[in-house]
Amino acid sequence: MRLDIENKILIPFMALLILSIATLGFVSYWNGYQLLLNNEIQNISKHLKEMALHIDDIQAQADLNEMELQAAQLSLIQYYDEVGRDGVFIKNEDGLLVNHFKDEAEWLDSFYPIARENKKGTFQLEKDVFVYQSYEPWGWVLGYGLSKRMFSQEVLEAQKYVILLAIVSLIFSMQASIFIAYNISKPIKLLAELCDKIGQGNLKEKINIRRKDEIGMLATAFNDMVVKLQINKTKLLEMTRLNEDILRNISTGIMTTDQKGHMVSMNTAATELLNLSDHEILEQKKLKEVLHQQILATLDAGKSINEIQVFHKETGEAKLYIDVITSLLRSETGEISGAICSFRDITERKLVENSMETLDRLTSMGQLAAGMAHEIRNPLAGMKTSIQVLKKRLSPEDDSSNHKLFNGVLYEIDRINQLITDLLNFARPKTPRYEIISIMGVLQRALDLTSKGKTEVTVEINFLKHNENLLIFADKDQIEQIFINIIKNALKAMRNQGALKINLSTQWDYGKEFSIIEFQDDGCGIAAQNIEKIFDPFFTTDSQGTGLGLSVVYELVKENRGSIEVSSRVDLGTKFKLTFPLHLQEVYFSEK
């Protein structure tokens, strides 16, 4: 049924009045309900405290051997069972000791785990409210159960005059609304009759209402509407072209789909990113599939989803980070017409964020390590000297067990001293002394120092494109320390048996040539959740390790203007990739 203007004005007024009064009544009812409930909870909480104090007195008597603990507990259970206060219950690990509430099958399984975890508080089910307090010495949970229906009846009884007042107010408000709607709609009806004649083609009829109120302004606006319509159409076309230009030139990929997830449109950036990903992404889950799955998830959930998808590139172990945002596409009426997906490559940003986080952690730990090392080293030197003096004072005829004891103490002091040395090297590494060095020479010395006596370890060195004599501009001692620490880690991971492959190669990037050194072992590997932590100071999964070896490696690589990457799979092995600029470029930039 078609409504006239009067009803269209009246009905919203009525709806607003009814909603306002209903809301006021509901708020009044809810506040009364909550007030009664909170007062009852406070009273029950006080009673629970009194119960706990009573049990404390019984516990004290048991501690003074005035009565046995088990007998005391049984007397308390019998007392509260005989008192029979409605809602009281006592629970332990074995079951209900006292229960003056409803059947335990309706609430116990939901209540008890929360009570044991939170120790004290309130817990609500659909029809009941529980107030509880744990008594830890006995493993008891003291509680009260309350039915919500009881509070609802009390609130309705207390609020009956408020409800009556609301009904009277509603009647008077409806009468006032009818009067206001009539006075507003009368001149509008007259204007509607003239508009209907113009709509039938009688263009000679003009709206000629000379009024100084809003109706007169409406008549003037109607006459101006036709003139402005063409102007607005031109502006709309210009805006449409501008939006198309923006979508075509924006760097963020944008896709739209229908309600079933079928592609509707795609801008230029989206096409380029998808074509690029087809060549670069190594994993089976292609970017197109991931986008399609997230679009379907948004359509199913009815809400926006923002996720950062990570892919492995075909070139090396580098990762590709794509920020994907999907949301619902709604029409002017609010109906869902499909989904929109925007995605962009944020790989560079993620690399910078990861580098900054690692740098901040290492800086903080370095300052702490330096302070601790200096404070420990001084008393440690005195301890070692004293032990050595005591050892010399022993005569050769003394028990050899004393010598073993002193030797063990000296060995442990040396271990602590080595740890302090590592701390100082990590916290305050020496200033690099740059020189042209041969990677192969330094690497061979590091292997001689670390692989000596490791007959079950096979070391294989591979040169790619005749790179046997790679030269870099770096500190020789620091590069040797880097190699030693990485090789030691590989040997520990392989438990001193297995194969360690070392690959030497070069690579051009950003117009510069870099040397690449890769260490690949077939040891136990590193768990995925630990990859981001391995360069943190003191992080180690080795019970005998200090957690400083790779932290020192990270600092030394950075000091020598290099970079380090790590990839690993559990039970398959780990690969460290070191990158340093070749010496010719470094000499050139150092001179500049």
Secondary structure, 3 states (H helix, E strand, C coil): CCCCHHHHHHHHHHHHHHHHHHHHHHHHHHHHHHHHHHHHHHHHHHHHHHHHHHHHHHHHHHHCCCCCHHHHHHHHHHHHHHHCCCCEEEEECCEEEEECCCCHHHCHHHHHHHHHHHCEEEEECCCEEEEEEEECCCCEEEEEEEEHHHHHHHHHHHCHHHHHHHHHHHHHHHHHHHHHHHHHHHHHHHHHHHHHHHHCCCCCCCCCCCCCCHHHHHHHHHHHHHHHHHHHHHHHHHHHHHHHHHHHHCCCEEEEECCCCCEEEECHHHHHHHHHHHHHECCCCCHHHHHHHHHHHHHHHCCCEEEEEEEEECCCCCEEEEEEEEEEEECCCCCEEEEEEEEEECHHHHHHHHHHHHHHHHHHHHHHHHHHHHHHHHHHHHHHHHHHHHHHHCCCCCCHHHHHHHHHHHHHHHHHHHHHHHHHHHHCCCCCCEEEEEHHHHHHHHHHHHCCCCCCEEEEEEECCCCCCCEEEEEHHHHHHHHHHHHHHHHHHCCCCEEEEEEEEEEEECCEEEEEEEEEECCCCCCHHHHHHCCCCCCCCCCCCCCCHHHHHHHHHHHCCCEEEEEEECCCEEEEEEEEEEHHHHHHHHHC
